[in-house]
Amino acid sequence: MKEIRTVDAVGHVLCHDITQVIKDVSMGPVFRKGHVIREEDIPVLLNVGKEHIYVWENDETMMHEDEAAEVLCSLCMGENITRGEAKEGKIDLRAACDGVLKVNEEALEAVNSFGQMMIATRHGDFIVREGEKLAGTRIIPLVIEKAKMEAVRAKAGEVSGGAPILHVLPLRKRKVGIVTTGNEVFRGRVEDTFTPVVAAKVEEFGAEVIARERCGDDKERIERTIREMLAGGADIILCAGGMSVDPDDRTPAAIREVCGQENVVTYGAPVLPGSMFLLAYYGGGSDRSDSDESDRGGSDSGAGLIPVMGLPSCVMYARRTIFDLVLPRIIAGEMLRGADFARLGQGGLCLDCEVCTFPNCGFGK
């Protein structure tokens, strides 16, 4: 492109949008890229402060901002994402369904390290709803070197293994069994306030509670109930209570017996509230606690693997806990590993604000 005086621009083709801003009235383009300038356009251009404008000239080494924005968009576009039109070097990306946003952080950082371009996203691993904005891409200059955009494409592909930077794991129709422990609840000495809280949280994400049982603190009974729920079609088991290290808290032992110690991902997590959380998978045959960095961008649970969680008592009374960070990912079918929990330490402290704004806060981020 080249810069020329506006009064000499008749017959030339604009290489970018011309924006007009009128306070409290309007803001938007008066002329679009590609417009052929006419005599009557000159006063309009001068009135928006354009005494000089940029017009196209042939240069095979350069790429217009909108074309370059398409490159960035193509690097981001994974499953269950929709996109807007390129406009002034910008493209917005939105969720095509309810689900969990997954972000390849290394590839995102690689792109943004090139300069003259950017991709800004929401935090990954959190629930997004259909139609919500996920990210925006932008080319900073009006034109950029084609070679630079090809280098960005190659680097992002190298870092991500050819996978897109963003995708959304859709929420699945889950069948949940809730096992509530504690002799005081089982014998009716106190009201069960745990089960309703847990049920409400899973139903928020479209899951169906198909079984609810109270088991007291009898390890064999807890174990038997978990197995019955598995046989009855539950594909998520939530064991509420009995998760401390007290001798009479039998829930962790029952979960280990059903799933096998080798399939316990974590017992304990760097999150407050919720440090006594347990996650295991029923039906697996390998050590799920091993980290696998290839899964950092999110992976579906293996066929036949059923998550079994032990929920500490804070889930009953605290507004937000580790359960709120983990549940959407589990319902979306993501296989969680030990490294996923280790990363929760930074941002894992809930400040218990007087007015809770989760997830629009720092908890879990």
Secondary structure, 3 states (H helix, E strand, C coil): CEEEEHHHCCCCEECCCEEEEECCCEEEEEECCCCECCCCHHHHHHHCCCCEEEECCCCCCEEEHHHHHHHHHHHHCCCCEEECCCECCEEEEEECCCEEEEECHHHHHHHHCCCCEEEEECCCCCEECCCCEEEEEEECCCEEEHHHHHHHHHHHHHHHCCCCCEEEEECCCCEEEEEEECHHHHCCCCCCCHHHHHHHHHHCCCCEEEEEEEEECCHHHHHHHHHHHHHCCCCEEEEECCCCCCCCCCHHHHHHHHHCHHHEEEECCCCECCCCCEEEEECCCCCCCCCCHHHCCCCECCCCCEEEEEECCHHHHCCCCHHHHHHHHHHCCECCCHHHHHHHHCCCECCCCCCCCCCCCCCCC
